[in-house]
Amino acid sequence: MPSQILMQNIDMIFSSERKETHVLDNIDLTINKGEIYCLLGPSGCGKSTILKLLAGFESPTRGKVSVNQEIVKSIGPDRAVVFQTPNLFPWLTVYENVVFGLRMKKTSPGELKEKSSRFIEAVGLKGFENHYPHELSGGMQQRAAIARALVNDPTVLLMDEPFAALDAQTRSLMQELVMDVWEQFHTTILFITHDIDEAIFIGDRIGVMSRNPGRITKEYAIELPRPRKIDVITTPEFLTYKSAILKQIQEEVKTSH
Ligand SMILES: Nc1ncnc2c1ncn2[C@@H]1O[C@H](COP(=O)(O)OP(=O)(O)OP(=O)(O)O)[C@@H](O)[C@H]1O
């Protein structure tokens, strides 16, 4: 199966008049179609920079970034991004937020209706279509942001700490939501998090990064059966992954200090 996301020999150096920051060093990353790949690593190791390169917000100093066998040159509708804050338009309802991109593409009214209800339902917001963002909880806003991302049929979903601002219980519901949505649509996902449990629960593979400069030092294949439910986090298999990854991250943090 062709890899859908390919980063080869990526270096990223941010230069200003005062200094150069070597953020990414020789990153090689392959993510297969339909795979969920989680990136874990200490703050400032370059996780968001990897996502920005894939989204097309930044270009690498060296190396090749391609998605769906095409070199990434700018942003594109094949790649949707979900950030930590939902960034909904506050003056639009849930429905209007979700269909915003479809309207820009001049989608027919029938398709607009069919797609929006499919994705609003998939994220559990049926009945809230006419609510404004300020009438929703943080978790519900993030659900709307996920529906808005998915409704445009991206082949790749890039998620940057999407649940970091949520309380623990909402967060675990949202993790299950990602699993449910993934079971339905099998979108390729790059998921950035600081939370080891979240990465193991969600990911097919996990890349652990080091800092200064950022490198992917180790990858773990998570072979827990799917569909996964939250109680998997108490199984011995899960805890074995967790202890190995925790040890690796502690090593990374120690070395980078
Ligand atoms: N546009 C930029 N110009 C200069 N430096 C930048 C720029 N963007 C990011 N950096 C630097 O690159 C490094 C990596 O940043 P990045 O946001 O990718 O890290 P991260 O691993 O996502 O961090 P966190 O977990 O804290 O979100 C940081 O030192 C940051 O200051």
The ligand as an SDF file (V2000), in Angstrom:
LIG
                    3D

 31 33  0  0  0  0  0  0  0  0999 V2000
    8.0570   30.5410   13.0400 N   0  0  0  0  0  0  0  0  0  0  0  0
    9.0170   30.2710   13.9190 C   0  0  0  0  0  0  0  0  0  0  0  0
   10.1210   31.0500   14.0250 N   0  0  0  0  0  0  0  0  0  0  0  0
   11.1050   30.7650   14.8900 C   0  0  0  0  0  0  0  0  0  0  0  0
   11.0980   29.6940   15.7220 N   0  0  0  0  0  0  0  0  0  0  0  0
   10.0190   28.8830   15.6740 C   0  0  0  0  0  0  0  0  0  0  0  0
    8.9230   29.1200   14.7840 C   0  0  0  0  0  0  0  0  0  0  0  0
    8.0070   28.1500   14.9540 N   0  0  0  0  0  0  0  0  0  0  0  0
    8.5050   27.3400   15.9230 C   0  0  0  0  0  0  0  0  0  0  0  0
    9.6980   27.7850   16.3520 N   0  0  0  0  0  0  0  0  0  0  0  0
   10.5490   27.1520   17.3740 C   0  0  0  0  0  0  0  0  0  0  0  0
   10.6580   25.7930   17.0390 O   0  0  0  0  0  0  0  0  0  0  0  0
   10.7160   24.9870   18.2090 C   0  0  0  0  0  0  0  0  0  0  0  0
    9.6870   23.8820   18.0890 C   0  0  0  0  0  0  0  0  0  0  0  0
    8.3860   24.4340   18.1470 O   0  0  0  0  0  0  0  0  0  0  0  0
    7.0840   23.5170   18.0110 P   0  0  0  0  0  0  0  0  0  0  0  0
    5.9130   24.4110   18.2530 O   0  0  0  0  0  0  0  0  0  0  0  0
    7.1310   22.7610   16.7460 O   0  0  0  0  0  0  0  0  0  0  0  0
    7.2980   22.5060   19.2320 O   0  0  0  0  0  0  0  0  0  0  0  0
    6.2680   21.4920   19.9190 P   0  0  0  0  0  0  0  0  0  0  0  0
    6.9960   20.2010   20.1130 O   0  0  0  0  0  0  0  0  0  0  0  0
    5.0010   21.4420   19.1420 O   0  0  0  0  0  0  0  0  0  0  0  0
    6.0410   22.2110   21.3250 O   0  0  0  0  0  0  0  0  0  0  0  0
    4.7920   22.1470   22.3500 P   0  0  0  0  0  0  0  0  0  0  0  0
    4.6740   20.7230   22.7830 O   0  0  0  0  0  0  0  0  0  0  0  0
    5.2180   23.0540   23.4620 O   0  0  0  0  0  0  0  0  0  0  0  0
    3.5900   22.6530   21.5890 O   0  0  0  0  0  0  0  0  0  0  0  0
   10.5360   25.9270   19.3820 C   0  0  0  0  0  0  0  0  0  0  0  0
   11.7720   26.2090   19.9150 O   0  0  0  0  0  0  0  0  0  0  0  0
    9.9110   27.1450   18.7530 C   0  0  0  0  0  0  0  0  0  0  0  0
   10.2680   28.3030   19.4710 O   0  0  0  0  0  0  0  0  0  0  0  0
  1  2  1  0
  2  3  1  0
  2  7  2  0
  3  4  2  0
  4  5  1  0
  5  6  2  0
  6  7  1  0
  6 10  1  0
  7  8  1  0
  8  9  2  0
  9 10  1  0
 10 11  1  0
 11 12  1  0
 11 30  1  0
 12 13  1  0
 13 14  1  0
 13 28  1  0
 14 15  1  0
 15 16  1  0
 16 17  2  0
 16 18  1  0
 16 19  1  0
 19 20  1  0
 20 21  2  0
 20 22  1  0
 20 23  1  0
 23 24  1  0
 24 25  2  0
 24 26  1  0
 24 27  1  0
 28 29  1  0
 28 30  1  0
 30 31  1  0
M  END
$$$$
